[in-house]
């Protein structure tokens, strides 16, 4: 996890072109997927009889902590948008990267 976040920070700090910025979006999505792998346990979070969701489906349903779930879903959507936007700006990807890092820190806090 820390390696992915460090790479996100590195790429974000060096991004100057729209292509660089789109690459930051890709790394931001990779971090959300790594977070999903870390916190989602199908036996605990999945419904009986359902198949385990694809790791790219990071916006998993659930109950409890609605405010935090809302923030997580918005963060994931922002990362996805930067990955797919034709010409994201450095500011846009910087904000998305900051949100992803915030999400990672929140999940660490919840795991304490």
N, C-alpha and C positions, 0 to 999 in steps of 0.2 A: 504494500500500500504506500509506504513512504517513498519508495522508488518512483512510483507513478506520479505522486504529488510533486516530488522534486523535478521530474521531467516536465510536468505541467508548468511549474514555476520557471524552469530554464527556458522552455520554448516561448512562454509568454513574455519574458524579459527581453528576448532577442527578436521577437516578431516585428517586422517592418513592412512587409508586403502583404497584400490580400491573401496570397498563397500561404505565407507564414501564419497569418491569422487563422485561416481555415484549418491548418495543421494543429493549432492550439485547440480549436474546437474538437478535433478528433481525439486529442490526448485527454481533454476534459471528459469526453464520453467514455474513454477507456477507464478513467478514474471512477466514474459512476458505476461502470460494470464491475470493477474491482470491489467497490463498496458493496454492491449487490451480492457478489460471491461471498464476501466476508460476513454479512449480517443475515442473509436469508438462509434458513434451514427448512427444507421442505417438510420434514417430519413435524416441525413446530408450527410453521407459518402456512403450510398448504392445507387445502381441504381434502378430506378423505376421498379417495377415488380419483382425484385430479392428477393429471400429469404435472411433473415439475416444469415450471415456465422456462423459456429460453433466457439465458443470462442477459440478452439485450433488452428484455422486458423489465427494465429496472423500476418502473412505476407500478409496483405490485399493490393490490388492494389490501385492505385490512382495517382494523378498528383500533381506536385508542390513539392518543397523541395526534389528533387531527391537525392541529396547527403545525406541528413538526412535519407531518406527512405532506401537508400542503406546501411547505417550504421545500421539502425534498422534491416533490413533483415539479414545482416551478424551476428549481435548480436543474433538474434533469432536462426539462424542456428547453431551458436556456442553452445548455451544453449542446443538445441536439441541433438547435437552431444555428449555432455558430458553426457546427460541423457542416451543415448543408447550405448555409448562406453563401451566395456567390462572391460577395466582397465584404466580409466582415471587417470592421475597423479594429484597431488595436484597443481602443477603449471598450468596445463591445465584448471582445474576447477576454479582456482583462477583468471585466465585471463578471462574466460567466465563470472564469477561472477562480476568482475570489469566492464566488458562491459555491463552487464545487469544493473548495478547500474548507469553507465554513461547514458544509454538509459533512465532510469527513470528520471534522473536529466535533460536531454535534453527536455523530454516531459513536465516536470514541467516548465522549462524555456519558452517553447512555449506557455504554458497556462497562462503566466503572462500578 
